[in-house]
Structures are given as C-alpha cells and as structure tokens.
C-alpha cells in the first residue's frame, strides 16, 4: 500500500513539473514576453485575433531548439505585446517537406 501511495505522489509531482505557464502577451512588454520565455523555456501565449474579433489565438513559444520535439524546428514568430504589434519570439514547427521535394527531386 505504501508503494502505491508513493508512486501516486511521484506521478502527481511529475505531472506538475510538466505544467506549462500561460500568458497574455498583450499585457506584457515585448522584453518581458521574451524574458519570460527565456526563464521558463516554454510558455503558451494566448491573445485575441486583430483580424477576427473574439477569436482567441494561442501557441507554444520556446527559448531554444531543445524545447521542440523530434521532427520540429525552432522558427521565428511574432506576437503582439503591450508595447509593440510584432514582438519577435520562437515556436516549434514541422519543416515544409513539400518545398524540399520540388526543389531537389526531379520528376520525369
């Protein structure tokens, strides 16, 4: 019984460690958005679309490539912040392999 209780506690601690913080970048300066990502490694930024009122936009933004999963690359992205419309940050995306195929593989 003690083993089961210990395993349950360890699982709970591990689940909390995997939790990712969420922020609205429009309430933070661009520098604060960037420093928050740098400090935490990965965060979710959620904000309202400027083009479609009421549409929430969100993504996971990362400090470095090590926070991307296998098969993803860190790419430049921009989010609105309290002091600028385009705060440069990074997120993880799968590379566009279609471009590679058209450029390097010839069809006969």
Backbone torsions as a table, in degrees:
resi	resn	phi	psi	omega
1	UNK	NA	-40.3	178.8
2	UNK	-63.5	-37.4	179.4
3	UNK	-63.5	-42.3	179.4
4	UNK	-65.1	-42.8	179.2
5	UNK	-63.5	-43.0	178.2
6	UNK	-63.2	-43.7	178.8
7	UNK	-62.7	-39.7	178.7
8	UNK	-64.6	-41.1	178.4
9	UNK	-64.9	-43.2	179.0
10	UNK	-65.1	-37.0	177.3
11	UNK	-64.4	-41.8	179.0
12	UNK	-63.2	-44.1	178.4
13	UNK	-63.2	-42.7	179.4
14	UNK	-64.1	-39.3	179.5
15	UNK	-65.3	-39.3	178.2
16	UNK	-67.6	-35.2	179.1
17	UNK	-66.6	-28.0	179.8
18	UNK	-82.6	-10.1	-179.0
19	UNK	-62.0	141.4	-178.9
20	UNK	-116.7	136.7	-177.9
21	UNK	-75.0	148.6	179.4
22	UNK	-119.5	138.3	-178.4
23	UNK	-138.6	154.2	169.7
24	UNK	-100.7	108.5	-175.3
25	UNK	-66.2	-19.2	-179.3
26	UNK	-73.2	-8.8	175.4
27	UNK	-100.2	2.0	-178.0
28	UNK	-125.1	150.4	172.9
29	UNK	-69.3	161.0	179.0
30	UNK	-58.9	-43.1	178.8
31	UNK	-60.9	-38.7	179.1
32	UNK	-68.8	-39.2	176.4
33	UNK	-59.4	-49.4	-178.4
34	UNK	-64.7	-41.4	-179.2
35	UNK	-70.3	-32.1	176.8
36	UNK	-65.4	-43.8	177.5
37	UNK	-63.4	-44.6	-179.8
38	UNK	-61.6	-39.8	-177.6
39	UNK	-72.1	-40.9	-175.0
40	UNK	-94.0	-15.6	179.2
41	UNK	89.4	-45.1	178.9
42	UNK	-154.5	136.3	177.3
43	UNK	-141.7	163.4	172.2
44	UNK	-104.5	127.0	175.8
45	UNK	-107.9	129.6	-176.8
46	UNK	-128.9	129.9	-178.5
47	UNK	-152.9	167.6	-178.8
48	UNK	-86.4	140.8	176.4
49	UNK	-65.3	138.9	174.9
50	UNK	-81.1	-28.5	-177.8
51	UNK	-82.6	-34.5	-178.2
52	UNK	-123.1	98.3	-178.3
53	UNK	-55.5	136.7	178.6
54	UNK	85.3	-6.6	-179.7
55	UNK	-89.2	113.9	177.5
56	UNK	-79.1	137.4	175.7
57	UNK	-115.0	142.9	177.8
58	UNK	-157.1	156.4	175.7
59	UNK	-162.9	170.0	177.7
60	UNK	-97.7	126.6	-178.0
61	UNK	-116.1	141.0	-169.2
62	UNK	-126.4	158.0	179.6
63	UNK	-83.1	-36.9	-177.1
64	UNK	-152.2	172.0	-178.8
65	UNK	-58.5	-29.5	-177.0
66	UNK	-63.0	-17.0	179.1
67	UNK	-91.3	-0.6	175.5
68	UNK	-90.5	152.1	177.5
69	UNK	-83.5	167.0	-179.9
70	UNK	-58.6	133.5	179.9
71	UNK	93.2	-4.5	177.6
72	UNK	-109.1	155.9	174.8
73	UNK	-125.9	150.4	177.9
74	UNK	-77.3	127.7	-178.6
75	UNK	-128.1	151.6	179.2
76	UNK	-70.4	139.3	176.5
77	UNK	-142.1	168.3	179.9
78	UNK	-134.4	137.0	177.4
79	UNK	-128.6	153.6	174.7
80	UNK	-74.2	148.1	175.4
81	UNK	-133.4	179.2	-177.4
82	UNK	-64.4	-27.5	-175.6
83	UNK	-115.1	0.6	177.3
84	UNK	-155.2	154.5	178.6
85	UNK	-80.6	-21.4	-174.8
86	UNK	-136.4	86.3	177.5
87	UNK	-88.3	120.0	-178.6
88	UNK	-72.9	128.2	177.9
89	UNK	-141.6	-177.5	177.9
90	UNK	-128.2	145.6	170.6
91	UNK	-134.7	176.6	-177.8
92	UNK	-106.1	132.1	179.2
93	UNK	-137.4	153.2	171.9
94	UNK	-77.5	136.1	-179.8
95	UNK	-65.8	150.9	179.1
96	UNK	-81.4	98.3	-177.4
97	UNK	-75.4	-18.0	179.2
98	UNK	-63.0	-40.3	177.7
99	UNK	-61.3	-41.9	179.5
100	UNK	-61.1	-45.7	-178.7
101	UNK	-62.4	-43.9	-178.9
102	UNK	-68.7	-30.9	-176.1
103	UNK	-83.7	-38.5	-171.1
104	UNK	-110.7	-16.3	-179.6
105	UNK	-111.4	116.6	-178.5
106	UNK	-87.2	137.6	176.2
107	UNK	-98.3	135.8	-179.2
108	UNK	-109.8	NA	NA
